[in-house]
């Protein structure tokens, strides 16, 4: 099951990476188009300025040619009227000069027309490229937004899937823990109360036989022995019941239950455990008392089992609006980021806190101890 989940996760990660990379490549291509268009726009703008300058020069030159052509035509008209006073050579010279000026003027006007058409074409191209650059820049911005959304959404999807897989594993772990707990209870009942009850049954037969065959004193001795066995069995049963759910939690409340648990934990471990209830004792709804008791139990057990502390401080404050619990130890600590994803103990604590709409904060540095802060709002309508 885990192998399939790992495979599915890798496949999903691959697909997400491919999609993000495709969008990123598209963004890069659009950006490249925008940059190329911007360079082309600058080149065309420079070319347009040169064309405009040429047009001005051609217009000025054409106007000058037009003036000279007009004067040459007037001269030619005068010569034609008085051709007898001019030689054939003079007439031909004036005619050729006028024709040459007329030809140059026509060429200038044609060049002016071509330059103007080229200018108009450049202006159209510049406008089109400008629109392309604007659309490309806008598209790059939109793709960036989409890419950010994709990355955020895909990250959330990945986190949701990982969280779901973690919860699934946590559920399986709970089932396994329940089975182990049942086996442990079965062994304890078999090795403890069941054996004692069997011995009591045997000893009761001995008492009966002693009463019939021996003295009253010997019978009373056997009865006292049976009473001791019954008392021991009763203590074992009470201990098992207390491990399942402390009766003091139901009878006296959260603060006495935590105090009794911490006293027992301090006696059975190498850590000095100090409990400080800050506020006045008050009873809470059963769901709060059970959950908060288990959270303290889990935190302290984790510290003793994994961090080997010499001191553990537990502070509890109950107000009208919330319950705040601080568990602090001077143990070996751990890397929170590396441990959170793989620790079913931490996952279980977070699940309990989430069910109460509370907040769980775990601060720890390897070699510097651990600090667990639990804040749960009280809603007892």
Secondary structure, DSSP 8 states (H G I E B T S, - for coil): -HHHHHHHHHHHHHHHHHHHHHHHHHHHHHHHHHHHHHHHHHHHHHHHHHHHHHHHHHHHHHHHHHHHHHHHHHHHHHHHHTGGGS-HHHHHHHHHHHHHHHHHHHHHHHHHHHHHHHHHHHHHHHHHHHHHHHHHHHHHHHHHHHHHHHHHHHHHHHHHHHHHHHHHHHHHHHHHHHHHHHHHHHHHHIIIIIHHHHHHHHHHHHHHHHHHHS-HHHHHHHHHHHHHHHHHHHHHHHHHHHHHS-HHHHHT-HHHHHHHHHHHHHHTSSSEEEEEE-S------HHHHHHHHHHHHHHHHHIIIII--SEEEEEEEE-SSEEEEEEEE-S----HHHHHTT-HHHHHHHHHHHHTT-EEEEEE-TTS-EEEEEEEE----
